Amino acid sequence: MTHHAPATLNPVFRPTSVAVIGASRTPGTVGYQIVENLVRHGYRGAVYPVNPKARAIHSIPAYPRVSAIPGPVDLAIIVVPKELVLEIVDECGGKGIPAVVVISAGFQEVGGAGAVRERALVERIHRYGMRLVGPNCMGVLNTAPDVAMNATFAPTMPPPGPVSFLSQSGAMGVTILDYAAEYGIGIHHFISVGNKPDVSGNDLLEYWEDDADTRVILMYLENFGNPRRFTRIARRVTRKKPIIVVKAGRTTAGARAATSHTGALAALDVATDALLAQCGVIRVETVEGLFDMAMAFGGLPIPRGDAVAIVTNAGGPGIIIADACESAGLRVAELAPETQTRLRGVFPEEASVRNPVDMIATATPESYRIALDAALGDPRIDAAIAAFVPPLRVRQEDVAGAIRDAAAGHPAKPVLAVLMGREGLPQGRAELQEAGIPAYIFPESAAYALAAMVRYRRWLERPEGEIRSFAVDKGTVTRILDRVRVCGRSQLTETEALDVLCAYGIPTIQSRLARDAEHAAELAQQMGFPVVLKIASRDVVHKSDVGGVRLDLRTADEVRSAYAAIVERVGSTRPDARIDGVLVQQYARGGRETIIGMSTDPAFGPVLMFGIGGIYVEALRDVAFRVQPVSDLDARDMIRSVRGYPLLEGLRGEPPADMDTIVEVILRVSQLVGDHHHVSELDINPFLALERGGIAVDARIALTEPAPAGIGSQPRSADR
């Protein structure tokens, strides 16, 4: 698909004239509601209803067809039966209309004839050089005073503000606009993209990237059209403004049964989490959570650190907020002694002046002003959460005013409020939100929103990272993979897998194939004892499960006996398995067992994994994922994010593992699977991380379905 410059979306968001094709005089219809919304909310441009059976709609002259409109049209809203859409688009193209919004459904989302119809629609759009929003959408909205356009069929017009919102679902769009109006969240742009065969989330990110009136980007997504393009754009945009996403439709990552540890563990919604984490995008689970974040990011400064003060008039909410803050990664920091002394001189003995600051139920609005002013003035504190439970004879509006006044005196530090009881005390919440202070009903919402802001600060301070490229023997790997595929196999032998790793500069264990017990003993003596024996069979994936591994063999006789035992055990457990012999390997001791792997997600492509390795990896699931390609900082984030990271740092006087080597191996694997798109799964388990260096002890590589002879291993496209 050809991607147009972001400026081509100006006719969508800032049209000087709008034609509503399929406009109706019948209340309750979409064609009626869109014209009514344009008129009622004061759209600044010209409105042209198009309906061959009406002379006027909403007292505006109507036109029988698009070509009859006397002046130029920037944007056409199409609300006609699906069978007529292509004809109408041809009329719009003939008139030179640069953008259309197709509200009509019955396209790709229904499959069959609908999919054919959508392909024909896109062909026309490209032919006329137009931009298309939809089909199967609810329209577009711009609250800017010089535009004031509500070209949707939603009954609600949100207040103007700094948030631009994309919804892939039209039905969710109506709910979203209702939420925005109820919570007082200012919306700048809203767009429902529907099936998005042309205007996509990536296009909108680029458009909003340099839009000065957009400070926060919210997205409700059901799928990523082009995840790799999203990655590049979002990495750049999040350096300028936050992107907050609800991604619906959690599905398994694999389209077929996985044979590797990585593939099995990636059968969760890990690719989306990994992609968004790499881009600095904040992911939330619910639409309500999306608005919790929007309230915080839309009007508050980003905190300089993670230390939060809690001010409340009741002990219980203070404890709940403190627990929520700590669990979200914030610090409920000790107030400075001078701050505590100042508060002790104001509040009764029963009050707590530490943190949380519990002013008890007798607290007045002035108490809130004093306590918040003191806490925000403390150099140890980066942000504050003020909680209010309504006692007798204290008006919520007065408390809200006190919180607002205290926050105004410390503009660099964010203040969030929690107004509890009677459905969130709407009058006080409204007053606070008008002042740019988010007010929540539940303590956890405030804590999670503030924690997200702290994480975003860390993202802004994080260096860009480097996607490194190493000198490797790519040709050798291509020959190995092509040979395996031509033979009709989808699994490499362990020897082949280790050879692939070695060609990409990944240190591997010394390993030789023995055809009989005597040969195994000779190889072991050449390598030096102790050694390990492993079954060599293209039909056996997990060797330990069938008794195909013997460790720490120290004599030639032990090797001979182990060889015979392995062949006998595997033969009885897997009589169908073809046995090529037994691998003789050096016995690697010491270090920490880790796993480095890759699995292919049908939408995102290669997904890399790092974790604490060994035989328990699937049971413990102590792993982290990132989407390929990964930078050096992505690799370090993967390592640090596993629960077992302290084991790698060294416990009880043990030396730490060589983190630089682990990072480099992850980057080399990233390059390997990027260079060779036939690799569908890869495991290095274990990769022994040593005090200096490291070594791959076992490797497993699976390929996509074998291809006919002559088809080589090609690099992955960066823009699939």
Secondary structure, DSSP 8 states (H G I E B T S, - for coil): -----GGGGHHHHS-SEEEEET--SSTTSHHHHHHHHHHHTT-SSEEEEE-TT-SEETTEE-BSSGGG-SS--SEEEE-S-GGGHHHHHHHHHHHT--EEEE----SGGG-THHHHHHHHHHHHHHHHT-EEE-SS--EEEE--TTT-EEEES-S----EEEEEEEES-HHHHHHHHHHHHHHT--EEEEEE-TT-SSS-HHHHHHHHHT-TT--EEEEEES--S-HHHHHHHHHHHTTTS-EEEEE-----S-SS---SHHHHHTSSTHHHHHHHHHHT-EEESSHHHHHHHHHHHHHS---SSSEEEEEESSHHHHHHHHHHHHHTT-EE----HHHHHHHHTTS-TTSB-SSSEE--TT--HHHHHHHHHHHHH-TT-SEEEEEE---TT--HHHHHHHHHHHHHT-TTS-EEEEE-SGGG-HHHHHHHHHTT--EESSHHHHHHHHHHHHHHHHHHHS-----------HHHHHHHHHHHHHTT-SB--HHHHHHHHHHTT--B--EEEESSHHHHHHHHHHH-SSEEEEEE-TT-SSGGGGT-EEEEE-SHHHHHHHHHHHHHHHHHH-TT----EEEEEE---SSEEEEEEEEEETTTEEEEEEEE-STTHHHH--EEEEESS--HHHHHHHHHHSTTHHHHH-STT-----HHHHHHHHHHHHHHHHH-TTEEEEEEEEEEE-SS-EEE--EEEEESS---TT-------TT-
